[in-house]
Amino acid sequence: MSEGTSMVMESSENGTDLSQDDTGTIVEMPEATILSQQTSVNLVPFIGQRFVSQDAAYEFYCSFGKQCGFSIRRHRTRGKDGVGRGVTRRDFTCHRGGYPQMKLSEDGRMQRNRKSSRCGCQAYMRIVKRADFNVPEWRVTAFSNIHNHELLKTNGVCLLPAYCTITPDDKARICMFAKAGMSVRQMLRLMELEKGVRLGCLPFTEIDVRNLLQSFRNVNRDNDPIDLIAMCKKLKDEDPNFQYDFKLDGHNRLEHIAWTYASSVQLYETFGDAVVFDTTHRLDSYDMLLGVWVGVDNHGMTSFFGCILLRNENIQSFSWGLKTFRGFMKGKAPQTLLTDQNMWLKEAIASEMPETKHAFNICHIISKFSDWFSVMLGSRYDDWKSDFYRLYSLEQLEDFEEEWREMIDKYGLHDNKHIISLYALRMFWALPFLRPYFFAGLTSLCQSETIHAFIQRILSAQSQLDRFVEQVAEIVGFNDRAGSKQKMPRKPPEVCLKTGSPIESHAATIITPYAFGKLQEELLLAPQYASFVVGEGCFEVKHHTRMDGGCKVIWILCEEQISCSCRYFEFSGILCRHVLRVLSTNNCFSIPGQYLPGRWRVNSSPSTNQPKNAMRDHSEKIQLLESMTSRLVAESIETEERLDVACEQTSMVLSRNKDLPRPTQSVNDIVYNCPSGLILPEVEDTDGFVQSFTMGTSHEPLTSGKMKDRRPRDGIDISQNEDIFPVLAVDSSSMTHQIVQ
């Protein structure tokens, strides 16, 4: 065992004892037994240390091993990528850990016993994957620095294969020497003289140089950009709507290239209001930055808008990419654009898209916290992270500013450069500053994970650059087919109504299941809030457990306009629980049409090409029919005589309407292809029973049998109430069919 290198630390993943397979032996070491003096204190792993990824932990342990005098390798894993939670545990061990295993040759004989450096060394570091606020990070749960072999000195450890690295500058010089016809030994001797090092003291060996030259022969990088442009030209010839553009540098080499597909342009016309521009990945094989424009459609599925490859990462490159993308999309800029925290990109967006609201993806910011604050805050890191996430989710600007100052005082972060930078850029990431803008749910952590998974599929196509555009087209084509399947006309799905509210049944027939699920979450929370009238058309809504605070809801009844100080509708396109509480309290049984935006409706389609005036006139006629039908129901159920007349006349109108010719595709198919009536066929209630859900005025159901006379309550005539509060609309054909039965 090497002198002065013994340390063992263990920690369970969940606080319980680890199994014998997972743990080493905890040994008390004398005070004189410490880490090698060559090791920097800041590089010693410790229990609870956090890393952004496996690669970050690997690089850290590599640095530690290099200073101690050994190299490391990846050992055991728990979990498997693509299955369940993916890899959840990783062990990094000394390169001499374990024992060599005898292998059988093809003829069944044992292979000759080659000499191996493995001697069962027990040194290792274990990391476990955990997620805080759905953002994964890796924590050190076990660490041992006990070696049963001598450690190498500085001049020897650099020759280990793990540390024989060749810098990009050295690679360029080796390539130049090779073109000049120099031998490998001549290259090494010349570089030793240039660097002023002794013979054999370069950080790489002759074998490393030969392997590098072989890789140069395997990848002809000069021809790849030519093939990439040729592939784009081929796709353009096959599809005139395919668009691409590129730029060459002063040496006639490919500098930037961007492209998009016909289906992506159509999707952008409808769903290009909120866009994510992800520039966090590179094509490592060719050292080019990959940028991907994506969004989300009305079904919550990721929509691909365009792709770009950049040789350089600077303001000029990003400006070219943004200008090119805008040209692809007929000059239309997104309302909101979500990116990572890249200052060059920030400046380019301010220049090329000044009218666009630019924001930073909070996931990219949170992923850096472990490097920024975990060591400095120590045991208080988890508490600080919870406080930060609560501040991020606040609704009011005043609350954010006040609680931010309290957080700085609590943790003593006044002079921290990262905190100062975050506060200076708070209008780009804090939700109180972003709520007035529409982001279509792209800021949520769940949606960020979905987009990340989609981009990973694109990255998997980087094996050959000349086929990259074609392979991305196949991935996007699959996604488009999945989206088209969602939009195909089919039998209305069974909808589970959880509240029994007429507002819920009304919305279920108009917006997509994805958007309806978001609205339903707000409906379920709305009863927990109390509504108070504080003025004409002004309401104060607060949670039943809070005496102060709350949100202010303004309802202009004559114009059917309603807004809330939380700005949730402006932010997501879904009405908040505060507005829904006010609507239900004031006997409003349907949501005004402008608060069920076309962005989330079932009939939202990039192929919509009807004139706007025609669509608006058609929509107004539908709203008039809804109003007349709902008024008919309210008037007819007062007496048996009225009901008989209504059934007879409605049946005649329906028969006459059915005799009229039916067009193959009308405006109705695009604008309003789902009834928003009181009757929902095959609606599943909370008990799991499927029934015809019928809703009359107020909360009393219509039945197919004899109906009782409706008495006005508290002296208020129901027919007069219809003029004051909008009621849930009824599809005339469905209503007649139900009543006649």
DOKEMAR-398765 format. One record per residue: x, z negated, y of N, C-alpha, C in turn; residue in one letter. Coordinates in steps of 0.2 Angstrom, whole numbers, plus 5000, padded with zeros to 4 digits. Example, Ala and Ser with C-alpha at 12.3 -4.5 7.8 and 13.67 -1.06 7.14 Angstrom:
506649614972506249614978506649614984A;506449654989506849644995506449615000S;
% end
This chain:
500450004994500050005000500450005006M;500350045011500750045017500649985021S;501249965025501249905028500849915035E;500449855036500149855043499549905043G;499249925038498649965039498149945034T;497849885035497249865031496749835035S;496149865034495549845038494949875034M;494449825033493849845029493249815033V;492749855035492149835038491549875035M;491049835034490449865030489849845034E;489349895034488649875037488149915033S;487549885032487049915029486649955033S;486350015031485950055035485350025038E;485049975034484449945037484449865037N;485049845037485149765037485149735030G;485049775025485049745018485649755015T;485749725009486449735005486449805003D;487049835003487149895000487249894993L;487149944989487249954982487949954981S;488149934975488849934973489150004974Q;488750054973489050124974489250144981D;488850104986488850124993489350074996D;489650024993490049974997490749974994T;491149954998491849934995491949854995G;492449834994492649764994492849735000T;492449685003492649655009493149605008I;493749615011494349575010494549545017V;494649475016494949445022495649455023E;495949485028496649505029496949455034M;497549435033497949395037498049425044P;498149375049498149405056498749445057E;499249445053499849485054499649555052A;499149565048498949635045498549665050T;498749715054498349745059498449825058I;498149855062498249925062498949945065L;499150005063499750035065499850035072S;500350015075500450015082500450075085Q;500450135081500450195084499650215086Q;499250175083498550195084498250165091T;497950205095497650185101497050145100S;496950095104496350045103495750085104V;495750135108495050175109494950215104N;495350225099495250275093495050235087L;495050175087494850135081494150135080V;493950165074493150165072492950095072P;492250085074491950015073491250025071F;491049975068490349975065489849985071I;489350025071488950035076489150095081G;489750125080489950175084489450235083Q;489350275089488850325088489150395090R;488850445087489150515088488550555089F;488650615092488050665093487950695087V;488450715083488350755077488950735072S;488850765066489350755061490050785063Q;490050835067490650865069491050825074D;490650795078490950745083491250685079A;490950655074491250605070491850625067A;491850685064492350715060492950725065Y;492850745071493450755075493750695078E;493350645079493550575081493950545075F;493750545069494150515063494750555062Y;494750625063495350665063495850635068C;495650625074496150595079496450535077S;495950485074496250425071496750435066F;496550475061497050485055497650515057G;497650565062498250595064498750545067K;498450495071498950445074499150395069Q;498750385064498950335058499450365054C;499350435052499850465048499550495042G;498850515042498550545036498050595039F;497850635034497250685036496650665032S;496050695034495450675031495150735028I;494650715024494150775022493450745021R;492950795021492350775020492250755012R;491850705011491750685004491050685002H;490750625001490050624998489550635004R;488950665002488350665007487750645003T;487250615007486650605004486150645008R;485650675004485150725007485450795007G;485050845008485250915008484950945014K;485250995017485051025023484451065020D;483851065024483251105023482751065018G;482951005016482550975011482450905014V;481750885015481650825018481950815025G;482350755026482650745032483250775033R;483450815028484150845029484650795027G;485350815029485850765027485750705031V;485750645028485650585031486250535031T;486750555027487350515026487950555025R;488550535028489150575026489750525026R;490150535021490750495020491350545022D;491850515026492450555027492950505024F;493450535020493950495016494650525018T;495150485016495850505016495950565012C;496350605014496450675010496750655003H;497050595002497250574995496750534991R;496150524994495650494990495450524984G;495150484979494950514973495550534968G;495350564962495850584957495750664956Y;496250694954496150764952495750774945P;495350824944494950834938495250894935Q;495250884928495450944924494850994923M;495051054924494551114924494651154918K;494151184915494251234910494351304913L;494751344910494851414912494351454908S;494351514910493851564907493851564900E;494451554897494451564889494351494886D;494151444890493951384887494551334886G;495151354888495651304888495751264894R;496051214893496251174899496751204903M;496651204910497151234914497751184915Q;498351214917498951174917498851124922R;499151064921499051004925499551014932N;499151044937499551054943499650984947R;500150984951500350924954499850914960K;499550854961499050834966499250784970S;499050784976499150724981498650674980S;498150684977497650624976497850574972R;497750514975497950454971497450394971C;496850414973496350354973496350314979G;496550344985496550304991495850284993C;495750224995495050194997494950195004Q;495350225008495150235016494550275017A;494150255021493550305022493150275028Y;492750325031492250305036491550335034M;491050295035490350315033489950325039R;489550375040489150385045488450395043I;487950365046487250375044486850405049V;486350445048485950485053485350435054K;485250425061484650385063484350425069R;483750415071483350445076483050395081A;483250395087482950355093482550405097D;481950395098481450435102481550505099F;481550515093481550585089482150625091N;482750595094483350625095483850595090V;484050635085484550615080485250595083P;485550545080486250525081486550495075E;487150495075487550475069487850405071W;487850355066488150285068488650275062R;489150235064489650215059489350155055V;489250155049488950095045489550065041T;490050095039490550065035491250105037A;491750065037492450085038492950045035F;493450075031493950045028494650085030S;495150045031495850085033496350055028N;496150045021496650025016496850085013I;497550095013497850155009498350125004H;498350154998498850144993499450184993N;499550214998500150264998500450255005H;501050285006501450285012501150335017E;501050315023500850355028501450395031L;501250455034501750495037501950475044L;502550495046502750485053502550545057K;502650545063502350595068502650665066T;503250665064503550735063503350765056N;503050725052502750745046502050755046G;501650715049500950725049500650785052V;501050815057500850875060500850935055C;501250925049501250985044500750985039L;500350925040499750925035499250985037L;498951015032498551075033497951065038P;497751005038497150985043497350995050A;498050985052498250975058498651035060Y;498751085056499051145058498651195062C;498551185068498151225072498451265076T;498251325078498551375082498051385088I;498351375094497851385100497751455101T;497251465105497051535107497651575110P;498051535115498551575118499151595113D;499251545108499751565103499451625098D;498751625097498551675093498651745097K;498551745103498551805107499351825107A;499851785107500551805107500651825100R;500451795095500551815088500251885087I;499751895089499451965089499852015092C;500152005098500552045102501152055098M;501452005095502052015092501952055085F;501352055082501252095076501252165078A;500852175084500852245086501552275088K;501952235090502652255091503052265085A;502852245079503152255073503652205071G;503552145074504052085072503852055066M;504252025062504151995056503851925058S;503551885053503351825054503851775056V;504451775052504951735054505251745061R;505251805063505451825070505051795075Q;504351795073503851765078503951695079M;504051655073504151585073504751565077L;505251595076505951585079505851595087R;505551645089505451665096504951615099L;504451595096503951545099504351475099M;504751455095505151395095505551395101E;505951455103506351455108505951455115L;505351485115504951485121504651415122E;504451375117504151315118504751255119K;505351275117505851225117505851175112G;505651185106505551135101506051155095V;506251105091506751115086506451155081R;506951185076506751225071506251195066L;505651225065505151195060504751145063G;504751135070504351085073503751115077C;503551175075502951205078502351175075L;501751165078501151135075500851175069P;501151235067500851275062501451305058F;501351325052501851345048501851425047T;502351445043502351525041501751545038E;501451505033500851515029500251525034I;500251475039499651485044499651545048D;500251575050500351635053500151695049V;500351695043500151745038499351745037R;499051695036498351685036497951715042N;498251695048497951725054498051795054L;498551825053498651895053498151935048L;498051905042497651935037496951935040Q;496751875044496051875047495951935052S;496551945056496451995061496352065057F;496652075051496552135048495852145045R;495552085043494852085040494352095045N;494452075052493952085057494152135062V;493952195063494152235068493652225074N;493852185078493452165084493352215089R;493852265089493852315094493252365093D;493052375087492552415085491852385085N;491852315084491152285084490752295090D;490952285096490552305102490252375102P;490652425100490452495100489852495095I;489952465089489452475084488752435087D;488852385091488352345093487952385098L;488252425103487952465107487552525104I;487952555099487652605095487052585091A;486952525089486352495086485852495091M;485952465097485452465102485152535104C;485652585104485452655105484952675100K;485152665094484752685088484052655088K;483952585090483352555090482952585096L;483252605102482952635107482652705105K;483052745101482752805099482152795095D;482152745090481652735086481052705090E;481152665095480552635098480752635106D;480452685109480552695117480452625121P;480052585118479852525122480352465121N;480852475116481452435115481852445121F;482052385124482452385130483152345129Q;483652375132484352345132484752365138Y;485252325139485752345145486352305143D;486952335146487552305144488052325150F;488552285150489052295155489752295152K;490252335155490952345152491352315158L;491952285155492452255160492952305162D;493452285166493952335168494352375163G;494352345157494752375152494252405147H;493652425149493152465145492952425139N;492952365139492752325134492052295135R;491652275130490952245131491052175134L;490752165140490752105143490052065142E;489552095143488852065142488352125139H;487952095135487352145133486752095132I;486152125134485552095133485052145130A;484552115127484052165124483352125123W;482852155122482152135121481752185117T;481252165114480852205109480152215113Y;479852275110479152285113478652225113A;478652195107478252145106478352085110S;479052075112479252015116478952025123S;478952095126478752105132477952095133V;477652115128476852095128476752025127Q;477151985123477051915123477151885130L;477651905133477851875140477351885145Y;476951945145476451955149475951895149E;475751875144475251815143475551745143T;476151745139476451675138477051665142F;477251705147477851695150477851655156G;477351615157477251565163477751505162D;477951485156478451435155478951455149A;479551455151480051485147480651435146V;480951435140481551405139482151455138V;482651445142483251485141483851445138F;483951445132484451405128485151445128D;485651405131486251435131486751385128T;486551345123486951295120487351315114T;487251385112487651405106488051465107H;488551475103489051525103489051565097R;489251625097489451665091490151655090L;490351605086491051575085491451635083D;491251675078491651725075491951775081S;491551785086491751835091491751805098Y;491751735098491851705105491451725110D;490751735109490351755114489751705115M;489551685121488951645122488351675120L;487951645117487251665115486751635119L;486351675123485751645126485151675124G;484651635123483951655120483351635124V;482951675126482351665130481751655125W;481451595125480851585121480351545125V;479751545122479151515125478751485119G;478051475121477651445116476951485117V;476651505112475951545113475351495113D;474751525113474151475113474051435106N;474451455101474351425095474951375094H;475351365099475951315098476551345095G;476551415093477051445090477651475094M;478251465092478751495096478751565097T;478751595104478751665105479451685108S;479751735105480351765107480251815113F;480651805118480651845124481251895125F;481851865123482451905124483051875122G;483651915121484251885119484851915123C;485351875124485951895128486551875125I;487151915125487751895123488251895129L;488551845131489051845137489751825135L;490151865138490851855136491151795140R;490951785146491151725150490551685152N;490751625154490151575156490351555163E;490051595168490151575175489451605179N;489451595185488851605189488751685189I;489251725189489151795189488851825183Q;489051795177488751815170488051795170S;487951735172487251705171486751745176F;487051765182486651805187486451875184S;486951905181486851965178486251965172W;486351905168485851895163485151885165G;485051845171484451835173484151895177L;484551935180484251995184484052045178K;484452045173484252095168483652075164T;483552015163482951995159482352005164F;482351985170481852005175481652075175R;482152115175482052185174481652215168G;481852175162481452195156480752175157F;480552125160479952095161479552125167M;479752185169479352215175479452175181K;479952135182480052095189479752035189G;479352015183478951945183479451895181K;479451845186479851785184479451725182A;479651685177479251635175479051575180P;478551545179478351495184478851435183Q;479051415177479451365175480051385170T;480651355171481151375167481551315165L;481651305158481951245155482651265152L;483151235154483851255152484151185150T;484851195148485251135147485551125154D;485951065154486251045161486851085162Q;486851145164487351195165487351205173N;487851185176487851195184487951265186M;488351305182488351375184487651415183W;487351395178486651425177486151395182L;486251335184485851305189485851345196K;486551365198486651405204486351475203E;486451505197486251575196485451575196A;485151525194484351525194484151515201I;484451475205484251465212484351525216A;484851575214484951635217484451695215S;484351695208484051755206483251745205E;483051675204482351665203482151605208M;482251615214482151555219481451525218P;480951565216480251545216480051505210E;480551505205480451475198480651405199T;480251355196480451285195480851275189K;481551255191482051245186482051175184H;482151165177482151095175482651095169A;482951035168483351025162483050995156F;483251015150482950995144483150925143N;482750875142482950805141483250795135I;483150835130483450825123484250835124C;484450885128485150895129485450835133H;485150805137485350745141485450685137I;484950675133484950615129485450615123I;485650675121486050685115486850665118S;486950665124487550645127487650565128K;487150535127487150465129487550425125F;487650435118488050395114488750405116S;489050465119489650465121489750435128D;489250435132489350405139489250335139W;488850305135488650235137488750185131F;488750215124488750165119489350115119S;489950145120490550095120490450045126V;490250075132490250035138489749975138M;489149995135488549945135488549905129L;488849925123488949885117488249875114G;488149805113487549785110486849795114S;486949805121486449825125486249895126R;486549935122486450005122485750025120Y;485449995115484850015113484249995118D;484349935121483949915126483949955132D;484549975134484550025140484250095138W;484350115132484050175130483250175131K;482950125128482250115129482050105136S;482350075140482250075147482250135151D;482750175149482850245152482250285150F;482050285143481550335141480850315144Y;480750245146480150225149480150255156R;480750245159480750275166480650345166L;480950385162480850455161480150475161Y;479750435157479050455156478550425161S;478750395166478250365172477950425175L;477350405178476950455181477050455189E;477150405192477250395199477950395202Q;478150435207478750435210479050365212L;478550335216478750265218478950215213E;478550225207478750175202479450195199D;479550265198480250285196480750255200F;480750265207481250245211481350165211E;480850135211480950055211481250035204E;480950055199481250035192481950065191E;482050115193482750145193483250095196W;483150075202483550025205483649955201R;483049935198483049875194483449885188E;483449945185483849955179484649955180M;484749985186485449985188485749915189I;485349875192485549805193485549765187D;485149785182485049745176485749755172K;485949815171486449835167487149845171Y;487149835177487749845181488049915181G;487649965182487950035182487950065189L;488150025194488150055200488650105201H;489250095198489850145199489950195194D;489450195189489550235183489450315185N;489850355184489850425186489250465183K;489150445177488550485174487850465177H;487850395178487150375181487150405188I;487650405192487650435199487450505198I;487650545193487550615192486750625190S;486550585186485850585183485350575189L;485550525193485050505199485050565204Y;485650595205485650645210485250715208A;485250715201484850775198484150755195L;483950695197483350675194482750715195R;482650765200482150805201482150865196M;482650865192482750925187482550895180F;482450825179482350805172481850755172W;481750715177481250655177480550685177A;480150655173479450685172479050675179L;479150615182478750605189478850665194P;479450695193479550755198479350825195F;479250825188479050885185478250895184L;477950845184477250845182476750895187R;476950905193476550955197476651025194P;477051035189477251105187477051115180Y;476851175178476551195171477151205167F;477251165161477751175156477551185149F;476851195148476551215142476851165136A;476951105137477251065132477951075130G;478351115133478951135131479451075132L;479251025136479750965137479650915132T;479150925127479150875122479650875117S;479850825114480450825109480250865103L;479650855101479350895095479450975096C;479250995102479251065103480051085104Q;480451045106481151065107481451065100S;481251025095481551035088481251095085E;480651115086480351185084480751245086T;480951245093481351295096482051295093I;482351235092482951235090483051265083H;482551245078482551275072482451355072A;482051375077481951455077482651485079F;483051455084483651475086484151475081I;484151425076484551415071484551475066Q;483851505065483751565061484151625064R;484151625071484451685074485151675073I;485451615074486151605073486451625066L;485951615061486151635054486251715053S;486151755058486151825058486851845061A;487351805062487951825065488551845061Q;488351855054488951875050489251945052S;488851985054489152055057488852065064Q;489252075069489052085075488652155076L;488852205072488552265073487852265071D;487652225066486952215063486552165066R;486852125071486552065074485852085077F;485852135081485252155085484652165080V;484852205074484452225069484152165065E;484652115064484452055060483952015064Q;484152005071483651965075482952005075V;482952065075482352105075481952085069A;482252075064481852055057481651985058E;481951945061481751875062481151875067I;481251905072480651905077480051945074V;480151995070479652025067479251985063G;479551945059479251895055478851845059F;479151815064478751775068478151805072N;478251865074477651905077477051915072D;477251925065476751935060476351875059R;476751815059476451755058475951735064A;476151755070475751745076475151785076G;475251845073474651895073474151875068S;474351835062473951815057473551755060K;473751715065473451665068472851695072Q;472951755075472451785080471951825076K;472051845070471551885066470851855066M;470351895067469651865067469551845059P;469251785059469151755052468551705053R;468351685047467851635047468051575051K;467651545056467751485060467951425055P;468551395056468851345052468351285053P;468451235048468051175049468451135054E;468051105059468351065064468150995063V;468550955063468450875062468350845069C;467750835071467550795077467650725076L;468050695080468150625079467850575084K;467550605089467250555094466450565095T;466250625092465550635093465350655100G;465750665105465650685112465450755112S;464950775116464750845118465350885121P;465750845124466350875127466850905122I;466950865117467350875111467050945107E;466450945106466150995102466151065106S;466051055113466151115117466851145117H;467351105118468051125118468251155112A;467951125106468251155099468051225098A;467551255102467351325101467751365105T;468151345110468451385115469151395114I;469551335114470251335114470451335106I;471151345106471451355099471451285096T;471551285089471651215086472251175089P;472751215091473351175093473151145100Y;472851175105472651145111472151095110A;471651105105471151065104471350995101F;471950995097472250935095472550895101G;472750925106473050895111472450865116K;471950895117471350875120471050815116L;471050825110470650775106471050705106Q;471750705107472150645108471950615114E;471850645119471650615126470850595125E;470450625122469750605121469750535117L;470150525112470150465108470450405112L;470850425117471150365121470650355128L;470250405129469850395135469350335135A;469050315130468650255130469050185131P;469750185131470050125132470150115140Q;469850165144469950155151469350145155Y;469350105160468750095164468750135170A;468150155173468150195178467750165184S;467950165190467650125196467550175201F;466950175204466850215210467150185216V;467650215220467950185226467750225232V;467350275231467150315237466750375235G;466550415239466150475238466650525234E;466450535228466850585224467550555222G;467650495223468350465221468250405216C;468650405211468650355206469350335204F;469350265203469950235200469850215193E;470350245189470350235182470950195180V;470850145176471350105174471250075167K;471750065163471750035156471349965156H;471049955151470649895151471049835151H;471649835149472149775149472449765156T;472449815160472749805167472349795172R;472549745177472149735183472349775189M;472949795189473149835194473349905192D;473649945197473850015195473250055194G;473350105189472850155187472950215191G;472550265189472550335192471950345196C;472050395201471450405206471250475204K;470550485202470250545201469750565206V;469850625209469450655214469050715211I;468350705212467850755209467450775214W;467550845216467150875221466550915217I;465950885217465450905212465250975214L;465150985220464851055222465251115220C;465951105220466351155218466651145211E;466451105207466651085201467351085200E;467651045205468351035205468550965204Q;469050945199469150885198469950875197I;470250825199470950815199471150745198S;471750735195471950665194472650655196C;472850595198473450585201474050585196S;473850585190474350585185474650655183C;474250705186474450775186474550805178R;474250775174474350795167474050865166Y;473550885169473250945168473751005171F;473950985177474451035180475051045176E;475250995172475850995168475751025161F;475251015158475151035151474551085150S;474051095155473451135155472951105151G;472951035149472550995146472250945150I;471650925150471350875154471550805152L;471750765156471950695154471350645152C;471550595150471050545147470650515153R;471050515159470650485165470150525168H;470250595168469750645170469150645165V;469350645158468850645153468350575153L;468650525155468350465156467750465161R;468050495167467550505173466950555171V;467150605167466650655165466150625161L;466350585156465850555151465450505154S;465750465159465450405162464850435166T;464950495169464450525174464050575171N;463950575164463450615160463650685161N;464250705161464450775161464650795153C;464250845151464250855143464750915142F;465050945147465451005145466051005150S;466551045149467151045153467051115157I;467151105164467051165168467551225165P;467451285166467851335163468551345165G;468651325172469351325174469751275171Q;469451225168469951175165469951185158Y;469751245155469951265148470251335150L;470951335152471251395154471351445149P;471351505151471451565146472051555142G;472551515145473251505142473151475135R;472651435134472551395128471951425124W;471551475126470951495123471151535117R;470651535112470751575106470851645107V;470551675112470551745114471151765118N;471651715120472151735123472551785119S;472751845122473051895118473551935123S;474151955121474552005125474252075126P;473752095122473552155122472952165127S;472752115130472252115135472352165141T;471952215141472052265146471452285150N;470952235151470352245154470552235162Q;470152275166470252265173470052185175P;470452155180470252085181469552085184K;469352125188468652125191468152125186N;468252175181467752175175467752115171A;468352085170468352025166467951965170M;468051965177467751915181467051915181R;466751985182466051995182465751975175D;466051995170465851975163465851895162H;466351865164466351795164465751755168S;465651785173465151755177464451765174E;464351825171463651835167463651785161K;464151775158464151725152464051655155I;464351635160464151565163463451565165Q;463151615168462451615170462051615164L;462151645158461751645152461851575149L;462451545150462451475147462051425151E;462051435158461651385162460951395161S;460651455160459951475158459751445152M;460251455147460051425140460051355140T;460551325143460551245143459851225147S;459651255152459051235156458451245151R;458451295147457951315143457851255138L;458351235135458351175130458051115133V;458251095139458051035143457351045144A;457051105146456351105148455951105142E;456151135137455751155131455651095127S;456051045126455950985122455550935125I;455250945131454850895134454150885130E;453850945128453250945124453250995118T;452750985114452751035108452551105110E;452151105115451851175118452451215121E;452851175125453451205128453951235123R;454051195118454451215112454251275109L;453551275107453351335104453451395108D;453251395114453351455119454151475119V;454551425119455251445120455551475113A;455251445108455451475101455251555101C;454651565103454251625102454651675106E;454751655113455051705118455751715116Q;456151665114456851675112456951715106T;456451715101456551755095456451825097S;455951845102455851915104456451935108M;456751895112457351925116457951935111V;458051895106458551895101458451965097L;457851975095457652035091457852095095S;457652095101457752155106458552165107R;458852115107459552115108459952145102N;459652125096460052155090459852225089K;459352255092459252325092459652365096D;459952335101460452375105461052395101L;461452455103462052475100462552415101P;462952405096463552365096464152405096R;464552395102465252435103465752405098P;466252445096466752425092467152365095T;467352375102467652315105467452315112Q;467152265114466952255121467352205125S;467152195131467452145135467352075132V;466752065129466652005126467151985120N;467352035117467852015111468451985114D;468652005120469251985123469151915127I;468651915131468551865136468251805133V;467751815128467251765126467051775119Y;467451765114467251785107467051725103N;466951665106466751605102466151575106C;465651555103465051525106465251455108P;465051435114465251365116464551325116S;464151335111463551305111463551235108G;462951215107462851145105462851145097L;462851205094462751205087463451225084I;463851185080464451205077464351215070L;464351275067464351285060464951255056P;464751215051465251185047465751145051E;465451095054465851045058465950985053V;466550955052466650905048466650835052E;466250785050466250725054466850685052D;466850625055467350575053467350545046T;466750555043466650525036466750585031D;466950645033467150695028466550735026G;465950725029465350765027465350825032F;465150885029465050945032464350955034V;464250965040463550975042463451015048Q;462851035050462751075056462651025062S;463151025066463150985072462751005077F;462250975079461750995084461750935089T;461750955096461750915101461250925106M;460850875108460350885113460550865119G;460150855124460350825130460450755129T;460950725133461150655132461550655125S;461350605121461750595115461250605109H;460650625110460150625105460150695101E;460150695095460150765091459550795091P;459550865091458950905089458850905082L;458250905079458050915072457650965071T;457650995065457251045063456451035062S;456350965062455650945061455250935067G;454750895067454350885073454750835077K;454650855084455050825089454550775093M;454850715095454450675099454450695106K;453950675110453950685117454550655120D;454850685125455450655128455250615134R;455350555135455150515140455750505145R;455550515152456150505156456350435156P;457050425157457250355157457350325164R;457150265165457250235172456950275177D;456450315176456150345181456450405183G;457050435180457350485182457150545177I;456950605181456750665177457350695174D;457350715168457950745165458050815168I;457550845169457550915172457950915178S;457850865182458150865189458950845188Q;459050805182459750795181460150855179N;459850905177460250965175460550995181E;460250995187460551025193461150985195D;461150925193461750875196462350875192I;462250875185462750865180462750925176F;463350965175463351015170463250995163P;462851025159462751005152463151055148V;463151035141463451075136463051145135L;463451205135463151265135462851275128A;462351315127462051335120462051405119V;462351425113462251495112461551515110D;461251565113460551575112460351595105S;460751635102460551655095460651595090S;461151555091461251495086460651455087S;460451445094459951395095459251415092M;459151475093458451505090458451495083T;459051515079459051515072458951445070H;459251395073459151325071458451295072Q;458151315078457451285079456951315075I;457051385073456551415069456551395062V;457151375060457151345053456751275053Q;
% end
